[in-house]
């Protein structure tokens, strides 16, 4: 059996739930799996990472619109990268709470009595933002502060990336004005 026919055979079998075929497909992607393992820090144990990749591959196969090896390759690669980001959001952010992005921290006052207490700054920033930003701007700001990229925010808000960039610049102007008003955080 030629390699192309072999891939098609195992791909079709894996899509129907055959465990041995799924293992064969995973073995075909070993290079990608271990390349991504080197670039992530969420799963330091190789066995844990391989198990995560197995789950990601299973989800990819279930969502694959049609049986095509090239589409699976691209889809699996993107899904692995997205999975690492999702793990970070679920585990790190839920453990430490929402983190202010470096963008936002530069606009916060630094000479306040409470110093660098991020939780207080976070709540004060949200209270001020609720009063002055539109609902969509507030949602954009919240997503950005949670670590979402502009492109991810655009998808979440069902807006274009250019709209999100424009609104983010307006929000940054809001941060600058908050910094210029010393009473804003009192």
Buried (B, 14 or more C-beta within 10 A) or exposed (E): EEEEEEBBEBBEBBBEEBEEBBBBBBEBBEEBBEEBBEEBEBBEEEEEBBEBBBEBBBBBBEEBEEBBBEEBBEBBBEBBEEBBBEBBEEEEEEEEEBBBBEEBBEBBBEEBEEEEEBEEBBEBBBEBBEEEBEEBBBBBBBBBBBBBEBEBBBEBBEBEBEBBEEBBEEBBEBBEEBBEEEEBBE
